[in-house]
């Protein structure tokens, strides 16, 4: 069943199936995750670090490439001629040499216990990393007497289910089939034939049939953590029966330093797996559901015999401690035109929440910021006509509370020294060779001696403004 999701206080949490954090080739397409296929089981065991004997044998045969490309056990030109393009002994690899290690006859491929629901069916879940139009899904299972120590042949299996164009649902194909009776280790083999191409995909799943009972779990979907949670947040898994009544409620409180998107799902899963009678969270492989330190790898499973649905609720702590705003400045005293780098990297939040940053100039002329947001910005200053104090303010927010901090920058005119006027004040009374003015660039200028000094009093800033006019040097000398 798909989960019903509620996220109090607008904190995003669950819902969409997300890809595992691993390289995904552009041509990827999918594989069975419930029960997990051979290749998917080996991928979960760790491409670089696996100690699973069968997966080590696969790695020795083909390297790590098939682990990362777990979704591409295919034949490009199958066109429904599966027994022609995939010969006996090469079924699990789909006769694709990249995956030849999947065909190794061994009795230690990890098997997943499965059994039918009350109606005799089982829901297979195929993760579709690239959706395609489907011609058919065909399911086979090994016959009584099949030996895992012999190469798998078409004659070792019989077809038990065929489905059509099942729609993609949150990144997964949910494929419900009647499960054949029997017990013990079997191989379930699926063929996915595309309708929009001749390409087909092949999957081997090692299972242990439960002789009519169901020791397994129903995959309710991916637990996706989209936000860091502050310490004190309570995450609750609620289970409901078919009538919508509460069956079980299990709560987990996020501890200090355990609120990251990879950590809190892991800790939440550990709590659920230790306390819940009907649910588990993690990755199912070899009949065991193991929590993962990941924002996207964990699934929610409920007991297959209970027909349950679930809901995950998040309640933020009622008392939120405000963050601490700290400003660092590359300089607090400058002259003339200058840049000052401001950083809020020293700011922090007591609960470990992710902070947002906003910058503003609250005092001073000729001052601007390279950016109004982000942990760092640059205060850009033009040369002042007179000494001033420029004040910049940082506001940091944890999503609930905001803290502010200001920094003061002493800003002096370039060069220093006395002057008679700030240009163009007093224009018309400037004395050649004597009058000193302060220009808009922060520098001092003396009116040139006569006869050039007469140009100082011409009221045309475009031409004669000291330091910036087009012909300012005709009238002024920079000091």
C-alpha positions in Angstrom: 0.0 0.0 0.0 1.1 3.5 -0.7 1.7 5.5 2.5 -0.5 8.4 3.6 1.9 11.2 4.5 1.4 14.1 6.9 4.1 16.6 7.5 3.2 19.0 10.4 4.7 22.5 10.4 5.3 22.3 6.7 8.4 20.1 7.1 8.8 18.0 4.0 9.4 14.3 4.6 8.1 11.4 2.5 6.4 10.3 -0.6 8.5 10.0 -3.7 10.7 7.1 -4.5 14.2 8.3 -4.8 17.3 6.8 -6.4 20.0 5.4 -4.2 23.1 7.6 -3.8 25.2 5.8 -6.4 26.2 6.4 -10.0 23.2 5.9 -12.3 24.0 5.6 -16.0 21.9 7.5 -18.5 20.7 4.3 -20.1 19.5 2.8 -16.9 16.0 1.1 -16.7 15.3 -1.0 -13.6 15.4 -4.1 -11.5 13.2 -6.0 -8.9 13.6 -4.7 -5.4 10.9 -6.8 -3.7 12.0 -9.4 -3.5 15.5 -8.1 -4.4 17.1 -9.4 -7.6 20.5 -11.0 -7.5 22.1 -8.0 -8.9 20.2 -5.6 -6.6 21.2 -7.7 -3.6 24.8 -7.5 -4.5 24.5 -3.7 -5.1 23.1 -3.3 -1.6 26.0 -5.3 -0.2 28.5 -2.7 -1.4 30.2 -2.7 -4.8 33.6 -1.9 -3.3 33.3 -3.6 0.1 31.0 -6.6 -0.3 31.9 -9.7 1.7 28.9 -11.8 0.5 30.5 -14.9 -1.1 28.2 -15.0 -4.2 28.6 -11.2 -4.7 32.4 -11.5 -4.4 32.3 -14.2 -7.1 30.3 -11.8 -9.3 32.9 -9.1 -8.6 35.7 -11.5 -9.5 34.0 -12.3 -12.8 32.9 -8.9 -13.9 34.4 -6.3 -11.6 32.3 -3.6 -9.9 30.6 -2.3 -13.1 27.6 -4.6 -12.9 27.0 -3.5 -9.3 26.7 0.2 -10.3 24.7 -0.7 -13.4 22.3 -3.0 -11.6 19.3 -1.7 -13.6 20.6 -2.7 -17.0 20.4 -6.5 -17.4 19.0 -6.3 -20.9 19.0 -7.4 -24.5 18.5 -4.6 -27.0 17.0 -6.8 -29.8 14.9 -9.4 -27.9 11.6 -8.5 -29.5 9.8 -11.2 -27.4 12.1 -13.9 -28.8 13.5 -14.5 -25.3 14.6 -18.1 -25.6 16.3 -17.4 -28.8 18.4 -14.5 -27.5 18.9 -15.8 -24.0 20.2 -19.4 -24.1 20.2 -21.9 -21.3 22.8 -21.2 -18.6 22.7 -17.5 -19.3 19.2 -16.5 -18.1 20.2 -14.5 -15.0 22.6 -12.3 -17.0 20.1 -12.0 -19.9 23.1 -13.2 -22.1 24.7 -9.9 -21.4 28.4 -10.5 -20.9 28.7 -7.5 -18.5 26.6 -9.6 -16.0 27.9 -13.1 -16.7 28.7 -13.7 -13.0 25.0 -13.7 -12.2 24.8 -17.1 -14.0 27.2 -18.8 -11.7 25.5 -22.0 -10.3 25.9 -21.6 -6.5 23.8 -22.5 -3.5 24.8 -19.4 -1.6 23.0 -16.7 -3.5 21.0 -14.8 -0.8 17.4 -15.9 -0.8 14.4 -13.8 0.5 11.6 -15.6 2.4 8.2 -14.8 0.7 4.7 -16.1 0.9 1.3 -15.3 -0.4 -1.2 -12.8 1.1 -4.6 -14.1 2.2 -5.9 -14.1 -1.4 -2.9 -16.2 -2.5 -1.1 -13.3 -4.3 2.2 -11.6 -3.9 3.1 -8.0 -4.8 6.4 -7.8 -6.6 8.0 -4.3 -6.8 10.2 -3.3 -9.7 12.1 -0.1 -9.4 11.9 1.7 -12.8 14.8 4.1 -13.0 13.6 5.0 -16.6 9.9 4.4 -17.5 9.0 2.6 -20.7 5.8 1.6 -22.4 5.3 -2.1 -21.6 4.2 -5.0 -23.8 4.2 -7.6 -21.1 5.7 -8.8 -17.8 6.3 -12.6 -17.7 7.0 -14.4 -14.5 8.6 -17.9 -14.2 9.5 -20.0 -11.2 11.8 -23.0 -10.9 10.2 -26.4 -10.8 10.4 -29.0 -7.9 13.7 -30.7 -8.0 15.7 -27.8 -9.5 19.2 -27.6 -8.2 20.9 -24.2 -7.6 24.3 -25.9 -8.2 23.3 -26.4 -11.9 23.1 -23.8 -14.6 19.5 -22.4 -14.9 17.7 -23.6 -18.1 14.3 -22.6 -19.5 13.1 -26.2 -19.0 13.8 -25.8 -15.3 11.0 -23.2 -15.0 7.3 -22.8 -15.7 5.4 -19.6 -16.3 3.0 -18.6 -13.6 2.0 -15.0 -14.3 1.7 -12.6 -17.2 0.8 -8.9 -16.9 0.3 -6.0 -19.3 1.2 -2.3 -19.3 1.2 -1.7 -15.5 1.6 2.1 -14.8 4.7 3.5 -13.0 3.8 4.6 -9.4 6.3 6.9 -7.6 9.2 5.3 -9.5 8.0 1.7 -9.0 6.0 -0.9 -10.9 3.7 -2.8 -8.5 3.1 -6.2 -10.0 0.7 -8.5 -8.2 0.6 -12.1 -9.2 -0.8 -15.4 -7.8 2.1 -17.1 -6.1 2.6 -20.8 -6.8 2.3 -23.3 -4.0 5.5 -24.9 -2.7 8.3 -24.4 -0.2 12.0 -24.1 -0.1 14.5 -22.3 -2.3 13.4 -21.3 -5.8 14.4 -18.9 -8.5 11.8 -16.5 -9.8 12.6 -15.2 -13.2 11.0 -12.2 -14.9 11.0 -10.8 -18.4 10.0 -7.2 -19.0 9.4 -6.6 -22.7 9.1 -3.0 -23.9 6.3 -2.1 -26.3 8.1 1.0 -27.7 11.3 -0.9 -28.5 12.7 -4.4 -29.1 14.6 -4.1 -25.8 13.8 -6.5 -22.9 15.1 -6.8 -19.3 15.7 -9.9 -17.3 15.7 -10.5 -13.6 16.6 -13.5 -11.3 15.3 -13.5 -7.8 16.4 -16.1 -5.2 13.5 -16.8 -2.8 12.5 -19.2 -0.1 8.8 -20.1 -0.4 7.0 -20.2 2.9 4.7 -23.2 2.2 1.5 -21.2 2.2 2.4 -18.9 5.1 3.9 -15.5 4.7 7.0 -14.8 6.8 7.7 -11.7 4.8 6.9 -8.0 4.6 5.0 -5.7 2.3 7.1 -2.8 0.9 5.1 0.4 1.7 7.5 2.7 -0.1 10.6 4.7 0.4 11.3 6.8 3.5 12.8 10.0 2.0 14.3 12.6 4.4 14.3 16.0 2.8 15.1 18.2 5.8 17.5 18.3 8.7 15.6 17.9 12.0 16.4 19.9 15.2 17.1 18.0 18.4 13.9 17.2 20.2 11.9 16.6 17.1 9.5 13.6 17.6 9.1 11.3 14.5 6.2 8.8 14.8 5.2 5.8 12.7 1.5 5.1 13.0 -0.1 1.9 11.6 -3.7 1.5 10.6 -5.9 -1.5 9.8 -8.2 -1.8 6.8 -10.9 0.1 8.7 -8.6 3.0 9.3 -8.3 2.3 13.0 -5.0 2.8 14.8 -3.1 -0.5 15.4 0.2 0.8 16.7 2.1 4.0 17.2 5.9 4.1 17.7 7.7 7.4 18.4 11.4 8.3 18.1 13.0 11.5 19.5 15.8 13.1 17.5 18.9 13.5 19.7 21.5 16.3 19.5 23.8 15.8 16.6 21.6 13.1 15.0 19.3 15.3 12.9 21.0 15.2 9.4 19.1 13.7 6.5 21.2 10.6 6.6 21.3 10.1 10.3 17.7 10.6 11.7 16.1 8.0 9.3 18.8 5.5 10.4 18.1 6.2 14.1 14.3 6.2 13.5 14.6 2.8 11.7 16.5 1.4 14.6 13.8 2.4 17.1 11.0 1.0 14.9 12.8 -2.3 14.3 13.4 -2.7 18.1 9.9 -1.7 19.3 7.3 -2.3 16.5 5.4 -5.6 16.3 4.2 -5.0 12.8 6.7 -2.8 10.9 10.3 -2.5 9.9 12.4 0.2 8.2 15.5 -0.4 6.2 16.7 -2.4 3.2 15.4 -5.9 2.7 18.1 -8.4 1.6 18.4 -12.1 2.4 15.3 -12.0 4.5 16.7 -9.3 6.8 15.7 -5.6 6.9 18.7 -3.5 7.8 18.6 0.3 8.5 20.8 2.4 6.3 22.5 5.8 7.0 20.9 7.4 4.0 18.2 10.0 3.1 16.7 7.8 0.4 17.7 4.1 0.8 15.3 3.0 3.5 11.9 1.4 2.9 9.0 1.1 5.2 7.8 -2.5 5.5 4.6 -3.8 7.2 3.6 -7.3 8.1 2.2 -9.0 5.1 -0.4 -10.9 7.1 -1.9 -7.7 8.7 -3.1 -5.7 5.7 -1.8 -2.4 7.2 -1.2 1.1 6.0 1.1 3.6 7.6 1.7 7.3 8.2 4.8 9.1 9.4 4.3 12.2 11.5 6.9 14.8 12.5 6.5 17.1 15.5 9.1 19.8 15.9 10.2 20.7 19.5 7.8 23.2 21.1 10.7 25.3 22.5 13.2 26.3 19.9 16.4 28.0 20.9 17.4 30.9 18.7 20.5 30.7 16.5 23.7 32.7 17.2 24.7 35.2 14.6 28.5 35.9 14.2 30.1 38.2 11.6 33.6 38.1 10.5 35.1 41.0 8.5 38.3 41.1 6.5 38.9 44.7 7.8 37.1 47.1 10.1 38.9 50.2 9.0 39.5 51.3 5.4 40.0 54.4 3.3 39.0 55.5 -0.2 37.4 53.0 -2.5 37.6 49.5 -0.8 36.0 46.0 -0.6 35.4 44.3 2.8 34.6 40.6 2.8 31.9 39.7 5.3 31.2 36.1 6.5 28.6 34.5 8.7 30.4 31.1 8.8 30.9 31.4 12.6 27.1 31.5 13.2 25.5 28.4 14.7 22.2 26.8 15.9 22.0 25.0 19.2 19.8 22.3 17.7 22.0 21.9 14.7 19.4 23.3 12.2 20.5 24.5 8.8 20.7 28.3 8.8 19.7 30.8 6.2 21.6 34.2 5.9 20.4 37.7 4.9 22.7 40.7 4.7 21.8 44.5 4.6 23.6 47.9 4.9 21.9 49.9 7.6 24.2 53.0 7.6 26.7 54.8 5.4 26.7 56.2 1.9 28.3 54.7 -1.2 28.0 51.2 0.2 26.5 48.1 -1.5 26.6 44.3 -1.1 27.7 41.8 -3.8 24.9 39.5 -2.5 22.1 39.9 0.0 22.0 36.2 0.9 24.4 33.3 1.5 27.0 32.7 4.2 29.4 35.2 2.6 29.2 38.6 0.8 31.4 41.5 -0.1 30.8 45.1 1.2 31.7 47.4 -1.8 32.6 50.9 -0.8 33.2 54.0 -3.0 35.5 56.7 -1.7 33.7 59.0 0.7 33.8 62.8 0.7 34.2 62.7 4.5 34.9 60.2 7.2 31.9 57.9 8.0 30.9 54.7 9.7 29.3 52.0 7.5 27.2 49.5 9.3 26.3 46.0 7.9 23.7 43.7 9.4 23.5 39.9 9.3 20.3 38.0 10.0 20.4 34.2 10.5 17.3 32.0 10.8 16.8 28.4 11.7 13.3 28.4 10.2 11.7 29.3 13.5 13.7 32.0 15.2 16.0 34.7 13.8 19.1 36.3 15.3 20.9 39.5 14.1 24.4 40.9 14.4 26.0 44.1 13.1 29.5 45.1 12.2 30.8 48.7 11.9 33.5 49.7 9.4 35.4 53.0 9.9 35.6 54.5 6.4 38.0 57.4 5.8 38.5 59.6 2.6 41.5 58.6 0.5 44.8 60.3 1.3 43.6 62.5 4.2 44.6 66.2 4.7 42.6 69.5 4.8 40.5 71.1 2.0 38.4 74.2 1.6 35.4 72.8 -0.1 33.7 69.5 -1.1 33.3 70.0 -4.8 31.1 71.6 -6.2 30.4 73.6 -3.1 31.9 77.1 -3.3 32.3 77.0 -7.1 32.7 80.5 -8.5 34.9 81.6 -5.6 37.8 79.2 -6.1 41.2 80.9 -6.1 43.7 79.7 -8.8 46.8 78.1 -7.2 45.2 78.2 -3.7 41.8 76.6 -3.3 41.8 72.9 -2.4 38.6 70.8 -2.8 37.7 67.2 -2.0 36.5 65.3 -5.1 33.9 62.6 -5.3 36.6 59.9 -5.5 37.9 60.9 -2.0 41.0 62.6 -3.3 42.1 66.3 -2.8 42.6 68.6 -5.7 44.2 72.2 -5.9 42.9 74.7 -8.5 45.7 75.1 -11.1 47.5 78.5 -11.1 46.4 81.2 -13.5 45.6 81.3 -16.3 44.5 77.6 -16.3 43.0 78.1 -12.8 40.1 80.0 -14.4 38.7 76.6 -15.5 38.2 75.6 -11.8 35.1 77.9 -11.5 33.3 76.7 -14.6 30.2 75.0 -13.4 30.3 71.9 -15.7 30.9 68.7 -13.7 30.9 66.7 -16.9 34.1 68.5 -18.1 35.8 69.8 -14.9 34.7 67.7 -11.9 38.1 67.0 -10.2 39.2 63.4 -10.9 36.1 62.4 -12.9 35.5 65.2 -15.5 36.5 64.5 -19.1 39.2 67.3 -19.0 39.5 67.7 -15.2 43.4 67.9 -15.5 43.0 71.2 -17.4 41.7 72.8 -14.2 43.0 70.8 -11.3 46.1 69.2 -9.8 45.7 66.0 -7.7 47.4 66.3 -4.3 
